[in-house]
């Protein structure tokens, strides 16, 4: 579930944004830090919604500095419509004028999240993700054996392919590996159909324009290689060879949901590219094969989202944990994380019962009140049920005579 950090001096604005976006995203509310006019909490987020005071709306240089220093896209909340036109060229940022339309808010949030590209970072600026994502290599996020192997891989700059089913958290593991390597350089990510020579060259050009020349090494994350077309495979292989001759050094982390070696044998994936990307390979087990680890994983996620939602310590009742362990989790870690986050955001309680779990199967999720809450007693007297009529007053049904018997009765002579 995407994480949105809301920073605004108005508690009403923060709470309104939480209500509007809280069903689809993990929304964290923070007040501005006092030490700076545009300081924000040092937290990991996929999107920052930042309220701007009227006095700073026309300070383009200040706003541009904030955009360049943060690794996530930003949606500014402003009071003046003139700021929207003034900041139109900031790329990863957008503006929303207060009071805002909820539908326009959702549209801008979804667009920023969908179009966000991981920017290069100045060498002296630490990344929020780089600081906070390393724990995803620890147990229970990974099995202990996989965790130990991933940490060894993080000490190298050899190409790593991370293989797993949908929802196993391949990119999260890649970012965690990246966070532990001091020689990793800036991060660039690309996904099909973005994995093209033109797109990657444009990203390299952006890096080369920042600072003096270009960095000696950068980390290139390639997601979803199983969907990469043959023409794009050839283009990617040629690009890597050409740019390495120019002086770029790539640390390539990639992910796939399919066995690429099998596709090599079928002629569907280029053999040179496969061996170029798979010096090291890390396989992530599906959640249904980690049933013994699932209680620890659910508790870790509950603790993480309990802190984000200001709920304190959160635990699961035995019946709730049993229900989590008995489910097959077709969406793996991502689905479990979404269920935990959604349940805590909706019920906001310290002990989660089995009936509280919001699995999200229904299109329209209905929140039922806890069983312990009794309905208020009404002052009106209950209307007594209508009593059935006495037995003797009921009309008894007349039995019908079969047609054959009726003819026989008619044939019997009657006395005169």
NUPAZA-715363 format. One record per atom (N, C-alpha, C): residue in one letter; x, y negated, z. Coordinates in steps of 0.02 Angstrom, whole numbers, padded with zeros to 5 digits, always signed. Example, Ala and Ser with C-alpha at 12.3 -4.5 7.8 and 13.67 -1.06 7.14 Angstrom:
// residues 2
A+00660+00284+00390A+00615+00225+00390A+00660+00165+00390S+00642+00112+00354S+00684+00053+00357S+00645-00002+00394
END
This chain:
// residues 416
X+00042+00060+00000X+00000+00000+00000X+00044-00062+00000X+00030-00110-00046X+00069-00170-00051X+00060-00213+00012X+00115-00247+00031X+00116-00287+00092X+00118-00361+00074X+00071-00399+00101X+00066-00470+00087X+00078-00508+00152X+00125-00554+00150X+00141-00596+00208X+00109-00664+00198X+00065-00683+00245X+00030-00747+00241X+00059-00794+00293X+00085-00851+00270X+00115-00901+00315X+00080-00967+00303X+00042-00990+00353X+00006-01054+00347X-00005-01081+00417X-00004-01147+00422X-00012-01178+00488X-00083-01172+00515X-00131-01156+00472X-00201-01151+00492X-00220-01079+00509X-00239-01065+00572X-00262-00997+00588X-00323-00976+00548X-00366-01024+00532X-00427-01009+00494X-00409-00986+00423X-00361-01018+00392X-00339-00998+00325X-00308-00929+00327X-00266-00916+00377X-00233-00851+00382X-00285-00796+00392X-00334-00807+00435X-00384-00756+00448X-00430-00745+00387X-00446-00799+00352X-00487-00793+00292X-00452-00751+00239X-00388-00763+00229X-00350-00724+00180X-00347-00651+00202X-00341-00639+00267X-00339-00570+00292X-00404-00534+00277X-00460-00569+00286X-00525-00538+00274X-00535-00523+00199X-00515-00570+00156X-00525-00561+00084X-00480-00507+00056X-00418-00504+00078X-00368-00459+00047X-00355-00397+00088X-00380-00394+00149X-00362-00340+00195X-00385-00271+00174X-00436-00267+00132X-00461-00201+00112X-00414-00167+00062X-00381-00208+00020X-00338-00180-00033X-00264-00184-00018X-00245-00225+00032X-00175-00235+00046X-00164-00236+00122X-00102-00224+00142X-00082-00233+00212X-00062-00306+00221X-00105-00344+00254X-00096-00416+00261X-00068-00431+00330X-00012-00468+00332X+00020-00487+00395X+00017-00563+00400X-00007-00588+00457X-00015-00660+00467X+00042-00687+00510X+00070-00743+00490X+00123-00775+00528X+00114-00851+00524X+00130-00884+00579X+00132-00957+00579X+00201-00979+00553X+00206-01039+00525X+00272-01063+00501X+00321-01067+00559X+00384-01053+00545X+00435-01060+00595X+00450-01133+00609X+00462-01151+00671X+00468-01222+00687X+00533-01255+00664X+00585-01215+00650X+00649-01246+00638X+00658-01274+00568X+00612-01260+00522X+00621-01285+00454X+00554-01303+00423X+00556-01350+00377X+00493-01373+00347X+00461-01319+00305X+00501-01274+00276X+00473-01221+00236X+00501-01153+00257X+00519-01147+00320X+00546-01083+00343X+00491-01032+00348X+00507-00970+00331X+00460-00915+00338X+00493-00859+00377X+00453-00816+00410X+00483-00761+00447X+00524-00715+00401X+00579-00689+00427X+00624-00646+00389X+00595-00575+00388X+00547-00563+00345X+00513-00499+00342X+00509-00475+00271X+00504-00408+00264X+00494-00379+00198X+00422-00389+00176X+00413-00406+00113X+00346-00415+00086X+00348-00407+00011X+00292-00384-00017X+00285-00380-00090X+00259-00445-00119X+00227-00486-00078X+00202-00551-00099X+00199-00597-00039X+00220-00659-00048X+00215-00710+00004X+00163-00761-00016X+00114-00773+00028X+00066-00827+00019X+00085-00881+00069X+00106-00939+00044X+00136-00991+00086X+00097-01056+00080X+00072-01080+00135X+00037-01144+00137X+00086-01202+00138X+00074-01252+00095X+00118-01310+00089X+00083-01371+00116X+00117-01407+00160X+00088-01468+00188X+00086-01522+00134X+00038-01569+00138X+00031-01620+00086X+00094-01660+00073X+00136-01670+00123X+00195-01710+00115X+00249-01678+00072X+00245-01612+00062X+00296-01577+00023X+00272-01554-00045X+00210-01569-00063X+00183-01544-00125X+00220-01570-00187X+00248-01630-00183X+00281-01660-00241X+00356-01650-00239X+00382-01614-00189X+00454-01602-00184X+00472-01539-00224X+00481-01547-00289X+00494-01490-00333X+00560-01456-00316X+00610-01496-00296X+00675-01466-00281X+00672-01420-00220X+00634-01441-00170X+00627-01400-00110X+00589-01336-00125X+00535-01342-00164X+00495-01284-00181X+00536-01236-00225X+00573-01264-00273X+00614-01222-00316X+00667-01184-00278X+00694-01214-00225X+00744-01180-00184X+00714-01121-00148X+00653-01130-00123X+00618-01074-00089X+00607-01017-00137X+00585-01032-00199X+00572-00980-00248X+00636-00942-00265X+00691-00977-00273X+00754-00945-00293X+00783-00901-00238X+00767-00916-00175X+00799-00880-00121X+00759-00818-00098X+00697-00812-00119X+00657-00755-00097X+00653-00703-00153X+00652-00640-00133X+00652-00585-00182X+00582-00565-00204X+00530-00593-00173X+00462-00574-00191X+00426-00633-00224X+00373-00621-00263X+00335-00676-00291X+00298-00715-00236X+00281-00778-00252X+00252-00823-00202X+00189-00855-00231X+00138-00858-00190X+00077-00895-00206X+00073-00953-00156X+00080-01015-00182X+00077-01074-00140X+00005-01097-00132X-00014-01114-00071X-00079-01145-00058X-00069-01220-00050X-00101-01259-00094X-00090-01331-00095X-00157-01367-00089X-00153-01431-00073X-00213-01472-00067X-00227-01514-00128X-00178-01521-00172X-00185-01565-00230X-00180-01526-00295X-00224-01541-00342X-00223-01509-00407X-00162-01530-00449X-00134-01588-00434X-00076-01610-00472X-00015-01566-00461X-00011-01533-00403X+00046-01489-00390X+00045-01428-00435X-00015-01407-00457X-00020-01349-00500X+00018-01361-00565X+00006-01419-00597X+00041-01435-00659X+00115-01448-00647X+00132-01477-00591X+00201-01494-00577X+00245-01433-00567X+00215-01378-00540X+00253-01318-00525X+00240-01262-00575X+00216-01279-00633X+00197-01227-00681X+00257-01188-00708X+00317-01215-00703X+00376-01182-00732X+00418-01143-00682X+00389-01124-00626X+00429-01091-00574X+00431-01015-00583X+00401-00988-00635X+00408-00917-00651X+00371-00871-00604X+00405-00847-00550X+00375-00798-00505X+00327-00828-00455X+00313-00892-00461X+00269-00926-00414X+00207-00951-00449X+00154-00959-00410X+00092-00987-00435X+00061-01029-00380X+00012-01070-00397X-00021-01113-00349X-00095-01100-00346X-00124-01112-00288X-00196-01106-00279X-00217-01166-00237X-00266-01203-00263X-00289-01264-00229X-00341-01247-00177X-00333-01275-00117X-00382-01267-00064X-00436-01320-00069X-00500-01303-00055X-00526-01237-00039X-00528-01193-00101X-00510-01129-00092X-00501-01086-00150X-00560-01039-00160X-00566-01016-00221X-00616-00967-00240X-00589-00897-00225X-00624-00855-00188X-00598-00788-00172X-00582-00747-00233X-00621-00754-00286X-00608-00715-00347X-00546-00740-00382X-00535-00805-00382X-00474-00832-00411X-00413-00811-00370X-00422-00809-00304X-00368-00787-00260X-00348-00715-00277X-00396-00670-00282X-00381-00600-00297X-00348-00593-00366X-00373-00632-00414X-00344-00629-00481X-00271-00649-00481X-00254-00703-00446X-00184-00726-00444X-00140-00677-00406X-00166-00649-00351X-00127-00601-00313X-00112-00539-00354X-00162-00512-00388X-00151-00453-00429X-00104-00466-00487X-00109-00526-00517X-00065-00542-00573X+00008-00549-00550X+00019-00582-00494X+00087-00591-00469X+00118-00524-00451X+00079-00480-00420X+00106-00415-00401X+00119-00372-00462X+00076-00377-00513X+00085-00336-00573X+00144-00360-00615X+00155-00425-00618X+00207-00451-00662X+00273-00464-00627X+00275-00450-00563X+00336-00466-00525X+00394-00424-00550X+00450-00455-00561X+00512-00421-00578X+00561-00435-00522X+00600-00385-00503X+00649-00394-00449X+00704-00440-00474X+00713-00498-00443X+00762-00546-00467X+00831-00529-00443X+00879-00557-00477X+00947-00552-00450X+00953-00599-00391X+00999-00585-00346X+01005-00624-00285X+01075-00655-00282X+01081-00716-00257X+01146-00744-00244X+01184-00699-00197X+01249-00692-00207X+01288-00644-00169X+01288-00658-00095X+01280-00722-00075X+01283-00738-00005X+01216-00732+00030X+01162-00717-00005X+01096-00714+00025X+01076-00643+00037X+01066-00620+00099X+01045-00551+00112X+00974-00540+00089X+00960-00481+00063X+00892-00463+00041X+00852-00436+00099X+00788-00456+00103X+00745-00428+00155X+00739-00353+00147X+00731-00329+00085X+00725-00257+00073X+00789-00222+00092X+00846-00253+00076X+00910-00222+00090X+00921-00213+00165X+00893-00258+00204X+00902-00254+00276X+00856-00202+00307X+00794-00198+00282X+00743-00162+00318X+00722-00095+00288X+00749-00076+00231X+00724-00016+00199X+00767+00046+00213X+00824+00038+00246X+00868+00096+00257X+00837+00151+00299X+00789+00134+00342X+00760+00185+00386X+00718+00235+00347X+00700+00220+00285X+00661+00267+00245X+00702+00329+00225X+00766+00328+00238X+00807+00388+00227X+00809+00433+00289X+00780+00410+00344X+00782+00448+00406X+00722+00496+00409X+00727+00545+00454X+00670+00587+00471X+00622+00545+00512X+00556+00548+00503X+00519+00598+00463X+00501+00576+00392X+00525+00517+00371X+00508+00496+00303X+00536+00545+00251X+00592+00574+00267X+00621+00628+00226X+00634+00688+00270X+00631+00748+00243X+00653+00806+00282X+00726+00798+00303X+00745+00829+00357X+00812+00818+00384X+00866+00837+00334X+00857+00891+00298X+00909+00911+00249X+00913+00861+00192X+00856+00837+00167X+00856+00787+00114X+00884+00721+00138X+00869+00704+00201X+00895+00642+00230X+00971+00642+00232X+01000+00698+00255X+01073+00703+00259X+01105+00697+00190X+01074+00729+00140X+01101+00727+00072X+01096+00656+00043X+01040+00623+00054X+01030+00555+00027X+01081+00507+00057X+01097+00514+00121X+01145+00469+00152X+01215+00481+00125X+01231+00542+00107X+01295+00555+00074X+01298+00523+00005X+01242+00529-00031X+01239+00499-00098X+01248+00423-00095X+01223+00392-00040X+01226+00320-00033X+01297+00294-00026X+01344+00337-00010X+01414+00317-00002X+01450+00313-00069X+01418+00334-00123X+01449+00335-00188X+01415+00283-00233X+01443+00276-00293X+01410+00236-00345X+01399+00279-00407X+01389+00344-00395X+01375+00390-00450X+01301+00388-00467X+01283+00401-00530X+01212+00401-00548X+01172+00452-00508X+01112+00432-00487X+01068+00475-00446X+01000+00478-00479X+00975+00538-00491X+00907+00548-00514X+00866+00575-00455X+00810+00541-00440X+00766+00560-00385X+00703+00591-00416X+00691+00654-00402X+00637+00691-00433X+00584+00708-00380X+00521+00699-00398X+00467+00716-00352X+00400+00703-00385X+00348+00732-00356X+00281+00721-00381X+00259+00649-00371X+00204+00631-00402X+00177+00564-00394X+00163+00550-00321X+00185+00492-00297X+00171+00472-00229X+00222+00494-00178X+00276+00526-00199X+00327+00549-00151X+00373+00493-00128X+00368+00435-00158X+00408+00378-00136X+00477+00375-00167X+00483+00391-00232X+00548+00392-00264X+00581+00323-00262X+00545+00271-00280X+00576+00205-00280X+00593+00181-00210X+00553+00199-00162X+00568+00180-00092X+00633+00213-00070X+00643+00275-00088X+00705+00309-00070X+00763+00277-00107X+00753+00259-00171X+00806+00226-00209X+00826+00160-00176X+00778+00122-00154X+00794+00058-00121X+00830+00070-00055X+00811+00123-00019X+00844+00138+00044X+00917+00158+00032X+00929+00198-00020X+00998+00216-00037X+01037+00154-00056X+01006+00111-00094X+01038+00048-00115X+01056+00004-00055X+01012+00003-00005X+01023-00040+00053X+01084-00019+00095X+01105+00043+00088X+01161+00068+00128X+01228+00061+00092X+01228+00036+00031X+01290+00032-00009X+01310-00041-00016X+01368-00058+00012X+01392-00127+00010X+01419-00147-00058X+01430-00099-00102X+01458-00113-00168X+01405-00111-00223X+01342-00113-00203X+01288-00101-00251X+01278-00159-00299X+01290-00221-00278X+01278-00278-00321X+01204-00294-00326X+01185-00340-00371X+01114-00358-00379X+01073-00299-00404X+01008-00303-00392X+00961-00249-00410X+00918-00270-00469X+00913-00227-00519X+00867-00237-00575X+00826-00173-00582X+00761-00180-00588X+00717-00122-00598X+00680-00129-00663X+00666-00072-00695X+00629-00071-00758X+00590-00007-00762X+00531-00011-00794X+00487+00046-00801X+00462+00048-00873X+00447+00108-00898X+00416+00111-00965X+00350+00072-00964X+00334+00033-01015X+00373+00023-01077X+00425-00032-01074X+00443-00056-01013X+00491-00110-01007X+00562-00088-01022X+00577-00022-01019X+00645+00001-01029X+00661-00003-01103X+00675-00064-01124X+00695-00077-01193X+00760-00116-01193X+00794-00114-01249X+00857-00150-01255X+00846-00224-01245X+00792-00252-01273X+00779-00323-01269X+00767-00345-01197X+00726-00306-01161X+00711-00325-01092X+00773-00322-01048X+00811-00269-01053X+00871-00262-01011X+00923-00314-01028X+00931-00331-01092X+00978-00383-01111X+00957-00451-01082X+00892-00464-01080X+00869-00527-01052X+00883-00530-00977X+00876-00474-00943X+00890-00473-00871X+00965-00482-00858X+01007-00451-00900X+01079-00460-00892X+01099-00532-00907X+01066-00562-00955X+01080-00632-00971X+01062-00678-00914X+01007-00663-00879X+00988-00703-00821X+01041-00698-00767X+01067-00638-00757X+01119-00630-00706X+01183-00667-00724X+01202-00664-00787X+01264-00695-00808X+01262-00771-00803X+01202-00800-00804X+01195-00872-00799X+01197-00896-00727X+01192-00852-00680X+01192-00871-00609X+01264-00866-00583X+01288-00919-00554X+01355-00917-00526X+01408-00919-00581X+01467-00895-00565X+01523-00895-00611X+01525-00828-00647X+01510-00830-00712X+01513-00768-00751X+01460-00720-00730X+01477-00654-00727X+01428-00605-00706X+01460-00559-00654X+01420-00527-00611X+01448-00484-00560X+01482-00423-00590X+01530-00396-00556X+01565-00337-00581X+01520-00276-00581X+01474-00271-00535X+01431-00212-00531X+01360-00234-00515X+01313-00196-00543X+01243-00207-00526X+01209-00139-00522X+01153-00137-00487X+01113-00077-00480X+01054-00080-00527X+01047-00029-00568X+00993-00026-00617X+00947+00032-00598X+00885+00016-00579X+00836+00068-00563X+00790+00078-00622X+00786+00140-00645X+00743+00158-00702X+00689+00204-00677X+00627+00181-00675X+00573+00221-00649X+00532+00255-00703X+00506+00314-00688X+00462+00349-00735X+00495+00372-00799X+00554+00403-00793X+00590+00424-00853X+00552+00478-00892X+00507+00514-00860X+00470+00566-00895X+00425+00539-00950X+00410+00474-00948X+00368+00443-00999X+00407+00402-01049X+00472+00405-01047X+00515+00365-01092X+00515+00397-01161X+00497+00357-01211X+00493+00381-01279X+00563+00396-01307X+00568+00442-01356X+00634+00458-01385X+00671+00397-01413X+00636+00351-01445X+00669+00292-01471X+00698+00249-01416X+00661+00243-01360X+00686+00205-01303X+00744+00240-01269X+00745+00307-01270X+00801+00344-01242X+00866+00327-01280X+00863+00328-01346X+00922+00312-01387X+00944+00241-01375X+00896+00195-01372X+00913+00124-01361X+00946+00114-01293X+00921+00148-01241X+00948+00142-01174X+01020+00169-01171X+01031+00226-01201X+01098+00255-01201X+01148+00209-01236X+01128+00183-01294X+01172+00137-01330X+01186+00073-01291X+01135+00047-01258X+01144-00014-01218X+01194-00004-01162X+01188+00051-01126X+01234+00064-01070X+01306+00068-01094X+01317+00101-01150X+01385+00107-01176X+01412+00040-01199X+01370+00000-01234X+01393-00064-01259X+01408-00113-01203X+01364-00116-01153X+01374-00165-01099X+01431-00145-01053X+01443-00081-01045X+01501-00060-01005X+01566-00080-01039X+01567-00080-01105X+01626-00103-01141X+01637-00178-01131X+01583-00215-01121X+01588-00287-01110X+01610-00303-01039X+01610-00255-00994X+01633-00267-00926X+01582-00255-00871X+01519-00241-00890X+01469-00226-00839X+01483-00157-00809X+01471-00151-00745X+01475-00086-00710X+01406-00071-00681X+01376-00017-00704X+01308+00000-00683X+01309+00056-00631X+01272+00046-00577X+01254+00101-00532X+01182+00117-00548X+01169+00174-00578X+01103+00190-00603X+01067+00237-00555X+01011+00213-00529X+00965+00253-00490X+00902+00260-00531X+00877+00320-00538X+00818+00331-00580X+00771+00381-00547X+00710+00384-00573X+00660+00429-00544X+00622+00463-00600X+00595+00521-00584X+00555+00559-00632X+00506+00603-00593X+00447+00613-00622X+00398+00658-00592X+00399+00726-00627X+00443+00736-00675X+00446+00799-00712X+00518+00823-00714X+00526+00887-00732X+00592+00917-00740X+00621+00895-00807X+00668+00849-00805X+00696+00823-00867X+00740+00874-00903X+00771+00919-00865X+00813+00970-00898X+00771+01015-00942X+00711+01031-00919X+00666+01071-00960X+00648+01034-01024X+00641+00968-01019X+00625+00929-01079X+00685+00924-01125X+00745+00927-01097X+00805+00929-01139X+00804+00992-01182X+00788+01049-01151X+00786+01112-01188X+00731+01112-01241X+00678+01075-01228X+00623+01071-01277X+00636+01019-01331X+00690+00983-01326X+00706+00931-01374X+00668+00867-01364X+00640+00856-01304X+00600+00797-01290X+00639+00744-01252X+00699+00759-01230X+00740+00710-01193X+00812+00719-01216X+00846+00663-01227X+00914+00665-01254X+00962+00696-01203X+00999+00745-01225X+01047+00778-01181X+01101+00730-01155X+01132+00688-01197X+01183+00642-01171X+01155+00594-01118X+01094+00570-01128X+01065+00524-01079X+01050+00561-01014X+01025+00623-01019X+01010+00662-00959X+01073+00670-00916X+01127+00691-00945X+01188+00702-00906X+01220+00636-00885X+01204+00582-00920X+01228+00516-00899X+01194+00493-00836X+01131+00514-00825X+01091+00489-00769X+01088+00537-00710X+01110+00598-00717X+01097+00649-00666X+01161+00680-00637X+01211+00638-00627X+01271+00664-00592X+01252+00692-00524X+01209+00655-00489X+01181+00679-00426X+01105+00682-00432X+01075+00730-00399X+01002+00737-00402X+00974+00749-00332X+00920+00713-00317X+00887+00718-00252X+00814+00737-00265X+00794+00793-00237X+00725+00817-00246X+00684+00803-00184X+00626+00771-00194X+00581+00754-00138X+00525+00805-00136X+00516+00837-00079X+00464+00888-00072X+00396+00857-00067X+00345+00887-00098X+00276+00862-00089X+00254+00870-00017X+00206+00830+00003X+00186+00828+00073X+00153+00894+00095X+00122+00929+00049X+00090+00993+00068X+00141+01046+00089X+00204+01036+00070X+00257+01082+00090X+00292+01060+00153X+00269+01006+00183X+00300+00978+00244X+00249+00974+00301X+00209+01026+00308X+00156+01023+00357X+00182+01016+00428X+00239+01046+00443X+00266+01040+00511X+00293+00969+00524X+00312+00933+00471X+00337+00865+00480X+00281+00813+00481X+00222+00833+00460X+00169+00784+00450X+00148+00748+00514X+00142+00780+00572X+00125+00742+00632X+00175+00686+00647X+00239+00701+00642X+00290+00650+00655X+00286+00594+00603X+00272+00612+00540X+00267+00561+00488X+00206+00517+00498X+00150+00547+00515X+00089+00507+00528X+00099+00459+00587X+00132+00483+00639X+00144+00441+00697X+00192+00384+00680X+00242+00398+00639X+00289+00345+00619X+00253+00291+00578X+00210+00312+00532X+00172+00263+00493X+00124+00224+00536X+00093+00258+00585X+00047+00223+00630X+00084+00171+00672X+00144+00188+00693X+00183+00139+00731X+00202+00080+00688X+00222+00094+00626X+00243+00040+00580X+00185-00007+00566X+00127+00020+00548X+00070-00023+00532X+00036-00051+00594X+00043-00016+00650X+00017-00044+00713X+00053-00108+00731X+00118-00111+00719X+00156-00172+00732X+00137-00227+00682X+00129-00208+00619X+00111-00258+00569X+00043-00289+00583X-00004-00248+00608X-00072-00272+00621X-00082-00296+00693X-00027-00300+00730X-00030-00324+00800X-00075-00281+00843X-00072-00215+00833X-00114-00169+00872X-00075-00136+00929X-00010-00146+00931X+00029-00111+00983X+00038-00038+00966X+00042+00003+01016X+00052+00075+01006X-00013+00108+00984X-00008+00148+00932X-00065+00184+00905X-00051+00258+00905X-00101+00298+00923X-00092+00371+00923X-00154+00404+00892X-00147+00468+00877X-00201+00506+00847X-00228+00557+00897X-00294+00563+00901X-00324+00615+00941X-00308+00683+00909X-00308+00738+00948X-00291+00803+00920X-00333+00822+00859X-00398+00808+00861X-00441+00825+00804X-00422+00784+00742X-00403+00721+00752X-00383+00679+00695X-00318+00705+00665X-00270+00723+00707X-00207+00749+00682X-00217+00816+00646X-00262+00857+00672X-00276+00921+00638X-00306+00909+00569X-00349+00860+00564X-00378+00845+00499X-00325+00820+00450X-00279+00779+00473X-00225+00756+00430X-00181+00813+00407X-00167+00860+00452X-00123+00916+00436X-00156+00966+00389X-00221+00970+00389X-00256+01020+00348X-00271+00995+00278X-00259+00932+00265X-00272+00905+00198X-00212+00918+00153X-00223+00926+00088X-00169+00943+00042X-00129+00882+00018X-00155+00822+00025X-00120+00760+00008X-00094+00761-00064X-00141+00757-00110X-00123+00757-00181X-00082+00696-00200X-00091+00640-00164X-00051+00580-00176X+00011+00576-00133X+00024+00629-00095X+00085+00635-00055X+00094+00577-00006X+00156+00554+00003X+00170+00504+00054X+00131+00440+00043X+00125+00418-00019X+00089+00356-00033X+00016+00360-00011X-00015+00418-00021X-00085+00426-00001X-00092+00427+00074X-00047+00463+00109X-00049+00464+00182X-00039+00394+00210X+00008+00357+00182X+00020+00289+00206X-00041+00245+00196X-00074+00252+00139X-00134+00212+00126X-00190+00230+00174X-00199+00294+00190X-00251+00315+00236X-00238+00287+00306X-00176+00292+00329X-00158+00267+00396X-00168+00191+00399X-00143+00155+00349X-00149+00082+00349X-00222+00061+00345X-00261+00094+00302X-00331+00076+00293X-00371+00090+00357X-00357+00146+00389X-00393+00164+00451X-00379+00115+00506X-00315+00096+00514X-00298+00049+00568X-00327-00021+00553X-00326-00041+00490X-00351-00107+00473X-00427-00112+00484X-00463-00057+00473X-00536-00058+00480X-00557-00050+00553X-00528-00002+00588X-00552+00014+00655X-00515-00024+00710X-00451-00040+00699X-00412-00080+00746X-00420-00055+00818X-00398+00006+00829X-00402+00036+00896X-00339+00075+00910X-00326+00089+00973X-00264+00120+00993X-00262+00195+00985X-00320+00228+00987X-00324+00301+00980X-00371+00315+00922X-00346+00347+00870X-00385+00362+00810X-00417+00430+00817X-00483+00432+00812X-00520+00495+00813X-00528+00522+00742X-00548+00585+00738X-00557+00616+00672X-00609+00579+00630X-00663+00555+00663X-00716+00519+00627X-00694+00450+00605X-00638+00425+00631X-00614+00358+00612X-00575+00359+00546X-00548+00416+00527X-00505+00419+00468X-00543+00398+00406X-00516+00351+00370X-00546+00326+00308X-00505+00353+00250X-00527+00409+00223X-00488+00442+00170X-00497+00408+00103X-00551+00370+00095X-00559+00332+00034X-00585+00370-00025X-00623+00425-00012X-00651+00463-00068X-00709+00426-00101X-00747+00388-00061X-00805+00354-00087X-00784+00288-00119X-00821+00268-00170X-00808+00204-00202X-00825+00147-00154X-00879+00155-00118X-00899+00103-00070X-00891+00133+00000X-00838+00113+00034X-00824+00142+00099X-00870+00112+00152X-00903+00155+00188X-00948+00133+00241X-00917+00149+00308X-00912+00098+00351X-00882+00107+00416X-00937+00123+00465X-00935+00181+00495X-00985+00201+00544X-00963+00180+00613X-01009+00160+00657X-00990+00141+00725X-00968+00202+00763X-00923+00193+00813X-00901+00250+00854X-00960+00283+00888X-00955+00348+00899X-01010+00385+00928X-01025+00363+00999X-00975+00335+01034X-00985+00316+01104X-01026+00252+01111X-01033+00214+01057X-01070+00152+01062X-01145+00165+01056X-01183+00151+01107X-01255+00162+01106X-01290+00102+01076X-01346+00114+01044X-01385+00060+01015X-01420+00021+01071X-01426-00045+01064X-01460-00084+01117X-01533-00064+01124X-01556-00064+01187X-01624-00044+01201X-01671-00101+01185X-01722-00089+01146X-01770-00141+01128X-01822-00150+01182X-01849-00212+01188X-01901-00226+01237X-01968-00198+01215X-01974-00183+01150X-02038-00158+01127X-02047-00085+01147X-02110-00068+01165X-02125+00000+01185X-02130+00044+01124X-02105+00104+01129X-02109+00148+01071X-02181+00166+01055X-02195+00172+00991X-02263+00189+00969X-02271+00264+00976X-02321+00288+01015X-02330+00360+01025X-02348+00394+00959X-02323+00454+00953X-02338+00493+00892X-02411+00512+00890X-02439+00515+00832X-02510+00533+00823X-02522+00606+00841X-02570+00617+00885X-02584+00685+00908X-02621+00723+00854X-02607+00786+00847X-02644+00826+00797X-02716+00835+00817X-02759+00844+00770X-02830+00853+00784X-02842+00918+00820X-02894+00920+00865X-02908+00983+00900X-02922+01039+00850X-02908+01100+00873X-02913+01158+00829X-02984+01169+00805X-03036+01156+00850X-03104+01171+00831X-03131+01121+00780X-03100+01061+00776X-03126+01011+00730X-03095+01018+00661X-03047+01060+00655X-03015+01068+00590X-03059+01111+00546X-03061+01093+00483X-03099+01132+00435X-03059+01194+00416X-03092+01252+00424X-03058+01313+00407X-03064+01326+00332X-03013+01346+00302X-03016+01358+00230X-03059+01419+00214X-03097+01415+00160X-03141+01470+00138X-03100+01516+00094X-03096+01579+00112X-03056+01625+00072X-03087+01634+00003X-03046+01635-00046X-03072+01644-00115X-03081+01718-00130X-03131+01733-00174X-03147+01803-00191X-03115+01819-00258X-03076+01870-00262X-03046+01888-00327X-03100+01900-00379X-03087+01887-00442X-03137+01894-00496X-03166+01964-00500X-03124+02016-00492X-03148+02085-00498X-03198+02101-00443X-03184+02081-00382X-03229+02094-00327X-03295+02056-00336X-03290+01996-00365X-03351+01957-00375X-03398+01992-00424X-03371+02024-00477X-03413+02060-00525X-03446+02121-00492X-03409+02156-00449X-03437+02214-00414X-03495+02194-00369X-03487+02138-00334X-03540+02115-00291X-03603+02097-00331X-03593+02069-00390X-03650+02051-00431X-03687+02113-00459X-03649+02169-00465X-03679+02230-00492X-03721+02268-00440X-03714+02253-00377X-03753+02288-00324X-03824+02263-00326X-03875+02307-00330X-03945+02285-00331X-03966+02256-00264X-04002+02203-00268X-04024+02169-00207X-04095+02192-00189X-04112+02200-00127X-04180+02221-00107X-04231+02166-00123X-04291+02187-00144X-04344+02138-00159X-04394+02135-00103
END
